[in-house]
Amino acid sequence: MRSPPDHPADGTGVPPRGRTNHARAEAAIPRRRRFRVLLEHIARAGALALIALLIGHALYALRARPSLRAEGPEVGEALARWSTNVSPRRIHVAIDSVPAPGVRDWIAAFPGAGTEAGWDGNIPAPSAVSVEPVADPQKPSRVWVATPHDARVVLSDELGTVDSASVGGHGAVFVLPRLEGRIRATLNGQGIASNDLRDSVSIKSALVVGVASWEGKFIAAALEERGWEVDARFAVAPSGDVEQGPGQIRLDTARYSFVVAMDSVVRRYADELPRYVRQGGGLIVVGEASSVPGLASLLPARWGIPSRPVDFRPETADDPRRSLAFGDLYNLKRGAMALEMRDDDVAIAGWRVGDGRVIQIGYLDTWRWRMAGLDDDAVESYRLWWAALASGVAYAPRFDRAVTDEVEPTPRATLIEAIGAPAPAELELASILDDPRLLPLLFGLLVGLLFLEWMSRRLRGAG
């Protein structure tokens, strides 16, 4: 006996199409059911995870101090709140400018109270401002400014802008007239640093020694026009001098800030000059005075054979010293440095001897510059040149001045020293959930997951 066929016989042996589709539909039902059950499990797991997260955050907030953050104009108010109403475990401030010294010190005090402190933001550029007095009767100040490369620096005091410059390297030096109060440096329109003149100098007289000549006359005149009190000894004969000042000369830093020696007449003081210089006195040696044997130990270099002077011409007005007679300074001693070059030769050299400073000048008859008459600035340029030489060697003891403490000579370095290097805020769970905008979003997500599971169960007929 044969078994019945699997499908009704219709002469073709192929099962009917309607029954095939029905079988496929019945097979698809378990797959959709499994997918829906998986979706329900995922929604349930997500909901439970969010519930655990929120409960954990609530428990953490009850037993641990939060981490708080403030930025921009909110920093001052936040610091007051953190210091009184709350006790955070960690604070982080984002600054958009250099904070005031009081704010900076306030942030720096938090670690001492058990609160970690961090910061980031628009930190100031590396910069510094230093102010020092210049040994000069006009009482100018020398301002040193350190800035990034290719910056525009503007200096101002209490009365307004005093000078500006484009810095090609990494700093600039300004010599400014009498300052009024604090000096402030602005870099590319943003205030970066400030400082005050913390001391002043006490200057004495100058002594000019040499043969009576145009050179001595105009050197003394240039110094007096600048404000120096000048004593002079100009030899006119073996037994007679033209004297200006006291009759008896005794080299001492209590009387003289510096001495200008022009020629061999300075031999009279060769025994006193080494002691005077080593005690702090200044010495300027011009031209032929470099050949005096008694001064060799004080000079930074040897003086060469001088050239002949050249007539002053309009085309040399920008560099008038090129027309002066000149003997190059060579064999510079260890510790000496070239202060001015003429082509490849040293024209002016300087160094320290004990506590004093010595400048040696290779030029002769510098008075010709003043009398050249090439332009209206010749007299003033000559005067300023000698004033700069004098301030470079003058003995000028300093004394402290009363200044304010609210200055920032090195804002970036001071800020980092006080509160550490800038760093991004640490990403912490508590700090994320402390955001009030996030909790409603998490609650809505939790409700959505629970509703998704409930609807899925209802639609598939589960109890």
C-alpha positions as a Markdown table, in Angstrom:
| # | Residue | x | y | z |
|---|---|---|---|---|
| 1 | Met | 0.0 | 0.0 | 0.0 |
| 2 | Arg | 1.4 | 3.4 | -1.0 |
| 3 | Ser | 1.4 | 6.4 | 1.4 |
| 4 | Pro | -0.6 | 9.4 | 0.4 |
| 5 | Pro | 1.2 | 12.2 | -1.3 |
| 6 | Asp | 2.4 | 15.3 | 0.7 |
| 7 | His | 0.4 | 17.6 | -1.6 |
| 8 | Pro | -2.9 | 17.1 | -3.3 |
| 9 | Ala | -2.5 | 15.7 | -6.7 |
| 10 | Asp | -3.3 | 18.2 | -9.4 |
| 11 | Gly | -1.4 | 16.6 | -12.2 |
| 12 | Thr | 1.7 | 18.9 | -11.7 |
| 13 | Gly | 3.1 | 17.8 | -8.3 |
| 14 | Val | 3.5 | 21.5 | -7.2 |
| 15 | Pro | 1.7 | 22.7 | -4.0 |
| 16 | Pro | -0.9 | 25.3 | -4.3 |
| 17 | Arg | 0.3 | 29.0 | -4.1 |
| 18 | Gly | -2.1 | 30.1 | -1.4 |
| 19 | Arg | -1.0 | 27.5 | 1.1 |
| 20 | Thr | 2.7 | 28.4 | 0.5 |
| 21 | Asn | 2.1 | 32.1 | 1.4 |
| 22 | His | 0.2 | 31.1 | 4.4 |
| 23 | Ala | 3.1 | 28.9 | 5.7 |
| 24 | Arg | 5.6 | 31.8 | 5.1 |
| 25 | Ala | 3.4 | 34.2 | 7.1 |
| 26 | Glu | 3.1 | 31.7 | 10.0 |
| 27 | Ala | 7.0 | 31.4 | 10.0 |
| 28 | Ala | 7.4 | 35.2 | 10.0 |
| 29 | Ile | 5.3 | 35.6 | 13.1 |
| 30 | Pro | 7.9 | 34.1 | 15.5 |
| 31 | Arg | 10.6 | 36.3 | 14.0 |
| 32 | Arg | 8.6 | 39.5 | 14.7 |
| 33 | Arg | 7.8 | 38.3 | 18.1 |
| 34 | Arg | 11.4 | 37.6 | 18.9 |
| 35 | Phe | 12.4 | 41.1 | 17.6 |
| 36 | Arg | 9.7 | 42.7 | 19.7 |
| 37 | Val | 10.7 | 40.8 | 22.8 |
| 38 | Leu | 14.3 | 41.9 | 22.2 |
| 39 | Leu | 13.2 | 45.5 | 21.8 |
| 40 | Glu | 11.3 | 45.3 | 25.1 |
| 41 | His | 14.3 | 43.9 | 26.9 |
| 42 | Ile | 16.5 | 46.7 | 25.5 |
| 43 | Ala | 14.0 | 49.4 | 26.5 |
| 44 | Arg | 13.7 | 47.8 | 30.0 |
| 45 | Ala | 17.4 | 47.6 | 30.4 |
| 46 | Gly | 17.9 | 51.2 | 29.3 |
| 47 | Ala | 15.2 | 52.3 | 31.7 |
| 48 | Leu | 16.7 | 50.4 | 34.6 |
| 49 | Ala | 20.2 | 51.8 | 33.7 |
| 50 | Leu | 18.8 | 55.4 | 33.7 |
| 51 | Ile | 17.0 | 54.8 | 37.1 |
| 52 | Ala | 20.3 | 53.4 | 38.5 |
| 53 | Leu | 22.2 | 56.4 | 37.1 |
| 54 | Leu | 19.8 | 59.0 | 38.6 |
| 55 | Ile | 19.7 | 57.2 | 42.0 |
| 56 | Gly | 23.5 | 56.9 | 42.0 |
| 57 | His | 23.8 | 60.6 | 41.2 |
| 58 | Ala | 21.4 | 61.5 | 44.0 |
| 59 | Leu | 23.3 | 59.4 | 46.5 |
| 60 | Tyr | 26.7 | 60.8 | 45.2 |
| 61 | Ala | 25.4 | 64.4 | 45.6 |
| 62 | Leu | 24.3 | 63.6 | 49.2 |
| 63 | Arg | 27.7 | 62.2 | 50.2 |
| 64 | Ala | 30.2 | 64.0 | 48.0 |
| 65 | Arg | 31.0 | 67.6 | 47.3 |
| 66 | Pro | 30.4 | 68.7 | 43.7 |
| 67 | Ser | 32.7 | 70.0 | 41.0 |
| 68 | Leu | 31.7 | 73.5 | 39.9 |
| 69 | Arg | 32.6 | 75.7 | 36.9 |
| 70 | Ala | 32.3 | 79.4 | 36.1 |
| 71 | Glu | 33.4 | 81.5 | 33.2 |
| 72 | Gly | 33.8 | 85.1 | 32.0 |
| 73 | Pro | 31.9 | 87.7 | 34.1 |
| 74 | Glu | 30.5 | 85.0 | 36.3 |
| 75 | Val | 33.8 | 84.3 | 38.0 |
| 76 | Gly | 33.7 | 87.0 | 40.7 |
| 77 | Glu | 30.2 | 86.1 | 41.8 |
| 78 | Ala | 30.9 | 82.4 | 41.7 |
| 79 | Leu | 34.0 | 82.8 | 43.8 |
| 80 | Ala | 32.0 | 84.5 | 46.5 |
| 81 | Arg | 29.3 | 81.8 | 46.4 |
| 82 | Trp | 31.9 | 79.0 | 46.5 |
| 83 | Ser | 33.5 | 80.6 | 49.5 |
| 84 | Thr | 30.3 | 81.0 | 51.5 |
| 85 | Asn | 27.3 | 79.0 | 50.5 |
| 86 | Val | 28.9 | 75.8 | 49.1 |
| 87 | Ser | 32.0 | 73.8 | 49.6 |
| 88 | Pro | 32.9 | 72.3 | 46.2 |
| 89 | Arg | 35.4 | 69.5 | 45.8 |
| 90 | Arg | 36.9 | 71.1 | 42.8 |
| 91 | Ile | 36.4 | 74.5 | 41.0 |
| 92 | His | 37.3 | 75.4 | 37.4 |
| 93 | Val | 37.2 | 79.0 | 36.0 |
| 94 | Ala | 37.4 | 80.0 | 32.4 |
| 95 | Ile | 38.9 | 83.5 | 32.0 |
| 96 | Asp | 38.7 | 85.8 | 29.0 |
| 97 | Ser | 41.3 | 88.3 | 30.2 |
| 98 | Val | 44.0 | 88.8 | 32.8 |
| 99 | Pro | 42.3 | 88.5 | 36.2 |
| 100 | Ala | 42.8 | 91.2 | 38.7 |
| 101 | Pro | 45.4 | 90.4 | 41.4 |
| 102 | Gly | 42.6 | 90.0 | 44.0 |
| 103 | Val | 40.7 | 87.5 | 41.8 |
| 104 | Arg | 43.9 | 85.6 | 41.0 |
| 105 | Asp | 44.9 | 85.4 | 44.7 |
| 106 | Trp | 41.3 | 84.3 | 45.6 |
| 107 | Ile | 41.5 | 81.4 | 43.2 |
| 108 | Ala | 45.0 | 80.5 | 44.5 |
| 109 | Ala | 43.6 | 80.4 | 48.1 |
| 110 | Phe | 41.1 | 77.5 | 47.4 |
| 111 | Pro | 43.6 | 74.7 | 47.5 |
| 112 | Gly | 44.6 | 75.8 | 51.0 |
| 113 | Ala | 41.0 | 75.2 | 52.1 |
| 114 | Gly | 40.8 | 71.7 | 50.6 |
| 115 | Thr | 39.3 | 72.6 | 47.2 |
| 116 | Glu | 41.1 | 71.8 | 44.0 |
| 117 | Ala | 41.4 | 74.7 | 41.5 |
| 118 | Gly | 41.9 | 74.8 | 37.8 |
| 119 | Trp | 41.6 | 77.3 | 35.0 |
| 120 | Asp | 41.8 | 77.8 | 31.3 |
| 121 | Gly | 40.8 | 80.4 | 28.7 |
| 122 | Asn | 42.4 | 83.3 | 26.9 |
| 123 | Ile | 45.7 | 83.4 | 28.8 |
| 124 | Pro | 47.9 | 86.5 | 28.3 |
| 125 | Ala | 50.8 | 86.4 | 25.9 |
| 126 | Pro | 54.3 | 85.9 | 27.4 |
| 127 | Ser | 55.2 | 89.4 | 28.3 |
| 128 | Ala | 57.0 | 91.5 | 31.0 |
| 129 | Val | 57.7 | 95.1 | 31.8 |
| 130 | Ser | 60.6 | 96.4 | 33.8 |
| 131 | Val | 61.2 | 100.1 | 34.7 |
| 132 | Glu | 64.5 | 101.4 | 36.0 |
| 133 | Pro | 65.8 | 104.9 | 36.6 |
| 134 | Val | 68.5 | 106.4 | 34.4 |
| 135 | Ala | 71.5 | 108.2 | 35.9 |
| 136 | Asp | 70.6 | 111.5 | 34.3 |
| 137 | Pro | 69.7 | 115.0 | 35.7 |
| 138 | Gln | 66.5 | 115.0 | 33.6 |
| 139 | Lys | 65.4 | 111.9 | 35.5 |
| 140 | Pro | 64.2 | 109.8 | 32.6 |
| 141 | Ser | 63.3 | 106.1 | 33.0 |
| 142 | Arg | 64.3 | 103.1 | 30.9 |
| 143 | Val | 61.4 | 100.7 | 30.2 |
| 144 | Trp | 62.2 | 97.2 | 29.0 |
| 145 | Val | 59.3 | 95.3 | 27.4 |
| 146 | Ala | 59.4 | 91.6 | 26.5 |
| 147 | Thr | 56.7 | 90.6 | 24.0 |
| 148 | Pro | 56.0 | 87.9 | 21.4 |
| 149 | His | 57.5 | 88.4 | 17.9 |
| 150 | Asp | 56.0 | 91.0 | 15.6 |
| 151 | Ala | 53.8 | 92.8 | 18.1 |
| 152 | Arg | 52.7 | 96.4 | 18.4 |
| 153 | Val | 53.4 | 97.8 | 21.9 |
| 154 | Val | 51.9 | 101.0 | 23.3 |
| 155 | Leu | 53.2 | 102.4 | 26.6 |
| 156 | Ser | 51.1 | 104.8 | 28.8 |
| 157 | Asp | 51.3 | 106.3 | 32.3 |
| 158 | Glu | 48.6 | 107.9 | 34.4 |
| 159 | Leu | 48.4 | 110.9 | 32.0 |
| 160 | Gly | 48.1 | 108.9 | 28.8 |
| 161 | Thr | 50.1 | 107.4 | 26.0 |
| 162 | Val | 53.9 | 108.2 | 26.2 |
| 163 | Asp | 55.4 | 106.0 | 23.4 |
| 164 | Ser | 54.8 | 103.1 | 21.0 |
| 165 | Ala | 56.8 | 100.8 | 18.7 |
| 166 | Ser | 56.5 | 97.8 | 16.5 |
| 167 | Val | 58.6 | 95.0 | 17.9 |
| 168 | Gly | 60.4 | 92.9 | 15.3 |
| 169 | Gly | 62.2 | 90.7 | 17.8 |
| 170 | His | 61.0 | 89.7 | 21.2 |
| 171 | Gly | 61.3 | 93.0 | 23.1 |
| 172 | Ala | 62.0 | 96.7 | 23.0 |
| 173 | Val | 63.7 | 99.3 | 25.2 |
| 174 | Phe | 62.2 | 102.8 | 25.7 |
| 175 | Val | 63.9 | 105.7 | 27.3 |
| 176 | Leu | 61.1 | 108.0 | 28.5 |
| 177 | Pro | 61.0 | 111.4 | 30.2 |
| 178 | Arg | 59.7 | 111.7 | 33.7 |
| 179 | Leu | 56.8 | 109.2 | 34.2 |
| 180 | Glu | 53.7 | 110.0 | 36.1 |
| 181 | Gly | 52.7 | 107.0 | 38.2 |
| 182 | Arg | 52.4 | 103.4 | 36.9 |
| 183 | Ile | 53.5 | 102.5 | 33.4 |
| 184 | Arg | 51.3 | 100.1 | 31.4 |
| 185 | Ala | 52.1 | 98.2 | 28.3 |
| 186 | Thr | 49.4 | 97.3 | 25.8 |
| 187 | Leu | 50.0 | 94.6 | 23.2 |
| 188 | Asn | 48.0 | 94.7 | 20.0 |
| 189 | Gly | 45.3 | 96.6 | 21.8 |
| 190 | Gln | 45.1 | 94.4 | 24.9 |
| 191 | Gly | 46.6 | 95.4 | 28.2 |
| 192 | Ile | 49.3 | 92.9 | 29.2 |
| 193 | Ala | 51.5 | 94.2 | 31.9 |
| 194 | Ser | 52.1 | 97.1 | 34.3 |
| 195 | Asn | 54.9 | 98.2 | 36.6 |
| 196 | Asp | 56.1 | 101.2 | 38.6 |
| 197 | Leu | 59.4 | 102.9 | 39.1 |
| 198 | Arg | 60.4 | 101.3 | 42.4 |
| 199 | Asp | 63.6 | 103.3 | 43.1 |
| 200 | Ser | 65.3 | 106.5 | 42.1 |
| 201 | Val | 69.0 | 107.5 | 41.8 |
| 202 | Ser | 71.2 | 110.1 | 43.4 |
| 203 | Ile | 73.7 | 111.7 | 41.1 |
| 204 | Lys | 76.8 | 113.8 | 41.8 |
| 205 | Ser | 79.0 | 116.1 | 39.7 |
| 206 | Ala | 81.1 | 115.3 | 36.6 |
| 207 | Leu | 84.8 | 116.1 | 36.2 |
| 208 | Val | 86.2 | 116.9 | 32.7 |
| 209 | Val | 90.0 | 116.9 | 32.5 |
| 210 | Gly | 92.2 | 117.8 | 29.5 |
| 211 | Val | 94.0 | 120.5 | 27.6 |
| 212 | Ala | 92.1 | 123.7 | 27.0 |
| 213 | Ser | 90.5 | 123.1 | 23.6 |
| 214 | Trp | 87.2 | 123.1 | 21.7 |
| 215 | Glu | 86.8 | 119.5 | 22.7 |
| 216 | Gly | 86.8 | 120.2 | 26.4 |
| 217 | Lys | 84.7 | 123.3 | 26.0 |
| 218 | Phe | 81.9 | 121.5 | 24.1 |
| 219 | Ile | 81.9 | 118.3 | 26.2 |
| 220 | Ala | 81.5 | 120.4 | 29.3 |
| 221 | Ala | 78.8 | 122.5 | 27.6 |
| 222 | Ala | 76.8 | 119.4 | 26.4 |
| 223 | Leu | 76.8 | 118.0 | 30.0 |
| 224 | Glu | 75.8 | 121.2 | 31.6 |
| 225 | Glu | 73.0 | 121.7 | 29.1 |
| 226 | Arg | 71.8 | 118.3 | 30.0 |
| 227 | Gly | 71.7 | 119.3 | 33.7 |
| 228 | Trp | 75.0 | 117.9 | 35.0 |
| 229 | Glu | 77.0 | 120.0 | 37.5 |
| 230 | Val | 80.5 | 120.1 | 35.9 |
| 231 | Asp | 83.9 | 120.7 | 37.4 |
| 232 | Ala | 86.7 | 121.2 | 34.9 |
| 233 | Arg | 90.5 | 121.3 | 34.8 |
| 234 | Phe | 91.8 | 122.6 | 31.4 |
| 235 | Ala | 95.5 | 123.0 | 31.2 |
| 236 | Val | 96.7 | 126.1 | 29.3 |
| 237 | Ala | 100.3 | 126.1 | 30.4 |
| 238 | Pro | 102.7 | 123.9 | 32.5 |
| 239 | Ser | 102.0 | 126.0 | 35.5 |
| 240 | Gly | 98.5 | 127.1 | 35.0 |
| 241 | Asp | 95.0 | 125.7 | 34.5 |
| 242 | Val | 91.6 | 127.0 | 33.7 |
| 243 | Glu | 89.5 | 125.8 | 36.7 |
| 244 | Gln | 85.8 | 125.3 | 37.2 |
| 245 | Gly | 84.7 | 124.1 | 40.5 |
| 246 | Pro | 86.6 | 123.7 | 43.8 |
| 247 | Gly | 90.3 | 124.5 | 43.9 |
| 248 | Gln | 91.3 | 121.1 | 45.3 |
| 249 | Ile | 90.3 | 118.0 | 43.3 |
| 250 | Arg | 90.0 | 114.7 | 45.2 |
| 251 | Leu | 88.5 | 111.9 | 43.2 |
| 252 | Asp | 85.8 | 110.3 | 45.3 |
| 253 | Thr | 82.3 | 108.9 | 44.6 |
| 254 | Ala | 80.9 | 111.2 | 47.3 |
| 255 | Arg | 81.8 | 114.1 | 44.9 |
| 256 | Tyr | 81.9 | 112.8 | 41.4 |
| 257 | Ser | 79.6 | 110.4 | 39.4 |
| 258 | Phe | 82.1 | 110.1 | 36.5 |
| 259 | Val | 85.3 | 111.6 | 35.0 |
| 260 | Val | 85.9 | 112.5 | 31.4 |
| 261 | Ala | 89.6 | 112.2 | 30.3 |
| 262 | Met | 90.5 | 113.7 | 27.0 |
| 263 | Asp | 94.3 | 113.6 | 26.8 |
| 264 | Ser | 97.5 | 113.2 | 28.7 |
| 265 | Val | 96.5 | 115.8 | 31.4 |
| 266 | Val | 94.6 | 113.0 | 33.1 |
| 267 | Arg | 98.0 | 111.6 | 34.1 |
| 268 | Arg | 97.8 | 113.9 | 37.1 |
| 269 | Tyr | 95.1 | 111.6 | 38.5 |
| 270 | Ala | 96.5 | 108.3 | 37.3 |
| 271 | Asp | 97.2 | 107.3 | 40.9 |
| 272 | Glu | 93.7 | 108.0 | 42.1 |
| 273 | Leu | 91.6 | 106.8 | 39.2 |
| 274 | Pro | 92.0 | 103.0 | 39.7 |
| 275 | Arg | 90.7 | 103.3 | 43.3 |
| 276 | Tyr | 88.0 | 105.7 | 42.3 |
| 277 | Val | 86.7 | 103.4 | 39.5 |
| 278 | Arg | 86.8 | 100.2 | 41.6 |
| 279 | Gln | 84.7 | 101.9 | 44.3 |
| 280 | Gly | 82.0 | 102.5 | 41.7 |
| 281 | Gly | 83.0 | 105.7 | 39.9 |
| 282 | Gly | 82.6 | 106.1 | 36.1 |
| 283 | Leu | 85.3 | 106.9 | 33.6 |
| 284 | Ile | 85.0 | 108.0 | 30.0 |
| 285 | Val | 88.3 | 108.0 | 28.0 |
| 286 | Val | 88.3 | 109.9 | 24.8 |
| 287 | Gly | 90.9 | 109.6 | 22.0 |
| 288 | Glu | 94.5 | 110.4 | 23.1 |
| 289 | Ala | 93.8 | 109.7 | 26.8 |
| 290 | Ser | 93.9 | 106.0 | 25.8 |
| 291 | Ser | 97.7 | 106.4 | 25.3 |
| 292 | Val | 98.4 | 107.4 | 29.0 |
| 293 | Pro | 100.4 | 104.5 | 30.5 |
| 294 | Gly | 98.8 | 104.8 | 33.9 |
| 295 | Leu | 95.3 | 104.1 | 32.5 |
| 296 | Ala | 96.1 | 100.9 | 30.6 |
| 297 | Ser | 94.8 | 98.6 | 33.4 |
| 298 | Leu | 91.4 | 100.4 | 33.3 |
| 299 | Leu | 90.8 | 100.4 | 29.6 |
| 300 | Pro | 88.8 | 97.6 | 27.8 |
| 301 | Ala | 91.0 | 97.7 | 24.6 |
| 302 | Arg | 94.0 | 99.2 | 22.9 |
| 303 | Trp | 93.7 | 102.3 | 20.7 |
| 304 | Gly | 94.9 | 102.2 | 17.1 |
| 305 | Ile | 96.5 | 104.9 | 14.9 |
| 306 | Pro | 93.8 | 107.5 | 14.3 |
| 307 | Ser | 92.7 | 108.4 | 10.8 |
| 308 | Arg | 92.3 | 111.9 | 9.4 |
| 309 | Pro | 88.9 | 113.7 | 9.8 |
| 310 | Val | 86.6 | 114.0 | 6.8 |
| 311 | Asp | 84.7 | 117.1 | 5.9 |
| 312 | Phe | 81.1 | 117.0 | 7.0 |
| 313 | Arg | 78.8 | 116.8 | 4.0 |
| 314 | Pro | 75.0 | 116.7 | 3.7 |
| 315 | Glu | 75.1 | 113.1 | 2.7 |
| 316 | Thr | 76.8 | 112.2 | 6.0 |
| 317 | Ala | 74.1 | 114.0 | 8.1 |
| 318 | Asp | 72.5 | 110.7 | 9.1 |
| 319 | Asp | 75.8 | 109.3 | 10.4 |
| 320 | Pro | 77.9 | 112.3 | 11.4 |
| 321 | Arg | 80.4 | 110.4 | 13.5 |
| 322 | Arg | 81.8 | 108.8 | 10.2 |
| 323 | Ser | 83.4 | 112.2 | 9.5 |
| 324 | Leu | 85.4 | 112.3 | 12.8 |
| 325 | Ala | 89.0 | 111.3 | 13.1 |
| 326 | Phe | 89.0 | 107.7 | 14.4 |
| 327 | Gly | 91.4 | 105.2 | 15.9 |
| 328 | Asp | 90.0 | 101.7 | 16.1 |
| 329 | Leu | 89.8 | 99.8 | 19.4 |
| 330 | Tyr | 91.4 | 96.4 | 19.1 |
| 331 | Asn | 92.5 | 93.5 | 21.4 |
| 332 | Leu | 89.4 | 93.8 | 23.6 |
| 333 | Lys | 90.0 | 92.3 | 27.0 |
| 334 | Arg | 88.0 | 89.5 | 28.5 |
| 335 | Gly | 84.7 | 90.9 | 29.8 |
| 336 | Ala | 84.8 | 93.9 | 27.5 |
| 337 | Met | 82.1 | 94.5 | 24.9 |
| 338 | Ala | 81.8 | 96.6 | 21.7 |
| 339 | Leu | 79.2 | 99.3 | 22.2 |
| 340 | Glu | 79.5 | 100.9 | 18.7 |
| 341 | Met | 80.9 | 99.6 | 15.5 |
| 342 | Arg | 82.3 | 101.6 | 12.6 |
| 343 | Asp | 82.2 | 99.2 | 9.7 |
| 344 | Asp | 84.2 | 96.2 | 11.0 |
| 345 | Asp | 86.1 | 98.1 | 13.6 |
| 346 | Val | 85.1 | 98.8 | 17.2 |
| 347 | Ala | 84.5 | 102.5 | 17.8 |
| 348 | Ile | 83.3 | 102.5 | 21.4 |
| 349 | Ala | 84.0 | 99.7 | 24.0 |
| 350 | Gly | 83.0 | 99.3 | 27.6 |
| 351 | Trp | 83.5 | 97.0 | 30.6 |
| 352 | Arg | 83.4 | 96.9 | 34.4 |
| 353 | Val | 86.3 | 97.4 | 36.7 |
| 354 | Gly | 85.4 | 96.5 | 40.2 |
| 355 | Asp | 82.1 | 98.3 | 41.0 |
| 356 | Gly | 82.7 | 100.9 | 38.4 |
| 357 | Arg | 82.3 | 101.1 | 34.6 |
| 358 | Val | 84.6 | 102.4 | 31.9 |
| 359 | Ile | 83.8 | 103.5 | 28.4 |
| 360 | Gln | 86.6 | 104.0 | 25.8 |
| 361 | Ile | 85.9 | 106.1 | 22.7 |
| 362 | Gly | 88.0 | 105.8 | 19.6 |
| 363 | Tyr | 86.8 | 109.1 | 18.1 |
| 364 | Leu | 88.8 | 112.4 | 18.2 |
| 365 | Asp | 87.6 | 116.0 | 18.2 |
| 366 | Thr | 83.9 | 115.1 | 18.7 |
| 367 | Trp | 83.2 | 118.9 | 18.9 |
| 368 | Arg | 83.3 | 119.1 | 15.1 |
| 369 | Trp | 80.0 | 117.2 | 15.0 |
| 370 | Arg | 78.3 | 119.9 | 17.1 |
| 371 | Met | 79.8 | 122.7 | 14.9 |
| 372 | Ala | 79.2 | 121.0 | 11.6 |
| 373 | Gly | 75.9 | 122.8 | 11.1 |
| 374 | Leu | 74.5 | 120.1 | 8.8 |
| 375 | Asp | 71.0 | 120.4 | 10.3 |
| 376 | Asp | 69.2 | 121.9 | 13.2 |
| 377 | Asp | 69.5 | 118.8 | 15.2 |
| 378 | Ala | 73.3 | 118.6 | 15.4 |
| 379 | Val | 73.5 | 120.4 | 18.7 |
| 380 | Glu | 70.8 | 118.3 | 20.3 |
| 381 | Ser | 72.1 | 115.0 | 18.8 |
| 382 | Tyr | 75.6 | 115.8 | 20.2 |
| 383 | Arg | 74.1 | 116.6 | 23.6 |
| 384 | Leu | 72.1 | 113.4 | 23.7 |
| 385 | Trp | 75.0 | 111.3 | 22.6 |
| 386 | Trp | 77.2 | 112.6 | 25.5 |
| 387 | Ala | 74.2 | 112.3 | 27.9 |
| 388 | Ala | 73.9 | 108.6 | 27.0 |
| 389 | Leu | 77.6 | 108.0 | 27.5 |
| 390 | Ala | 77.4 | 109.7 | 30.9 |
| 391 | Ser | 74.4 | 107.7 | 32.1 |
| 392 | Gly | 76.1 | 104.5 | 31.0 |
| 393 | Val | 79.0 | 105.0 | 33.5 |
| 394 | Ala | 77.8 | 107.4 | 36.1 |
| 395 | Tyr | 77.9 | 106.3 | 39.8 |
| 396 | Ala | 74.3 | 106.8 | 40.9 |
| 397 | Pro | 73.3 | 105.0 | 44.2 |
| 398 | Arg | 69.7 | 104.0 | 44.3 |
| 399 | Phe | 67.1 | 104.5 | 47.0 |
| 400 | Asp | 63.6 | 103.0 | 47.3 |
| 401 | Arg | 60.5 | 104.9 | 46.4 |
| 402 | Ala | 57.0 | 104.5 | 47.8 |
| 403 | Val | 55.0 | 102.6 | 45.1 |
| 404 | Thr | 51.7 | 100.7 | 44.9 |
| 405 | Asp | 51.6 | 97.0 | 45.0 |
| 406 | Glu | 48.9 | 96.5 | 42.4 |
| 407 | Val | 51.2 | 96.1 | 39.4 |
| 408 | Glu | 51.6 | 93.1 | 37.1 |
| 409 | Pro | 55.1 | 93.2 | 35.6 |
| 410 | Thr | 54.9 | 89.6 | 34.4 |
| 411 | Pro | 51.1 | 88.7 | 34.2 |
| 412 | Arg | 51.4 | 85.3 | 32.6 |
| 413 | Ala | 54.3 | 84.0 | 34.8 |
| 414 | Thr | 52.6 | 85.4 | 37.9 |
| 415 | Leu | 49.3 | 83.8 | 37.0 |
| 416 | Ile | 50.8 | 80.3 | 36.4 |
| 417 | Glu | 52.9 | 80.6 | 39.5 |
| 418 | Ala | 49.9 | 81.4 | 41.6 |
| 419 | Ile | 47.3 | 78.9 | 40.3 |
| 420 | Gly | 49.2 | 76.5 | 38.1 |
| 421 | Ala | 49.3 | 75.9 | 34.3 |
| 422 | Pro | 46.0 | 76.1 | 32.3 |
| 423 | Ala | 44.3 | 72.9 | 31.6 |
| 424 | Pro | 40.8 | 71.8 | 30.3 |
| 425 | Ala | 38.2 | 71.0 | 32.9 |
| 426 | Glu | 38.1 | 67.4 | 33.9 |
| 427 | Leu | 35.0 | 65.5 | 32.5 |
| 428 | Glu | 33.3 | 64.1 | 35.6 |
| 429 | Leu | 29.9 | 62.4 | 36.0 |
| 430 | Ala | 28.8 | 64.7 | 38.8 |
| 431 | Ser | 29.7 | 67.8 | 36.8 |
| 432 | Ile | 27.7 | 66.5 | 33.8 |
| 433 | Leu | 24.6 | 65.7 | 35.8 |
| 434 | Asp | 24.8 | 69.0 | 37.6 |
| 435 | Asp | 23.8 | 70.7 | 34.4 |
| 436 | Pro | 20.1 | 71.6 | 35.0 |
| 437 | Arg | 19.3 | 71.2 | 31.3 |
| 438 | Leu | 20.3 | 67.5 | 31.3 |
| 439 | Leu | 18.1 | 66.1 | 34.0 |
| 440 | Pro | 14.7 | 66.8 | 32.2 |
| 441 | Leu | 16.2 | 65.2 | 29.1 |
| 442 | Leu | 17.2 | 62.1 | 31.0 |
| 443 | Phe | 13.8 | 61.9 | 32.7 |
| 444 | Gly | 12.0 | 62.2 | 29.3 |
| 445 | Leu | 14.2 | 59.4 | 27.9 |
| 446 | Leu | 13.3 | 57.2 | 30.9 |
| 447 | Val | 9.6 | 57.8 | 30.4 |
| 448 | Gly | 9.9 | 57.1 | 26.7 |
| 449 | Leu | 11.7 | 53.8 | 27.2 |
| 450 | Leu | 9.1 | 52.7 | 29.8 |
| 451 | Phe | 6.2 | 53.7 | 27.4 |
| 452 | Leu | 7.9 | 51.9 | 24.5 |
| 453 | Glu | 8.1 | 48.6 | 26.5 |
| 454 | Trp | 4.5 | 49.0 | 27.7 |
| 455 | Met | 3.1 | 49.6 | 24.2 |
| 456 | Ser | 5.0 | 46.8 | 22.8 |
| 457 | Arg | 3.7 | 44.4 | 25.4 |
| 458 | Arg | 0.1 | 45.5 | 24.9 |
| 459 | Leu | 0.2 | 45.3 | 21.1 |
| 460 | Arg | 1.5 | 41.7 | 21.2 |
| 461 | Gly | -1.0 | 40.7 | 23.8 |
| 462 | Ala | 1.3 | 40.1 | 26.7 |
| 463 | Gly | -0.1 | 40.6 | 30.2 |
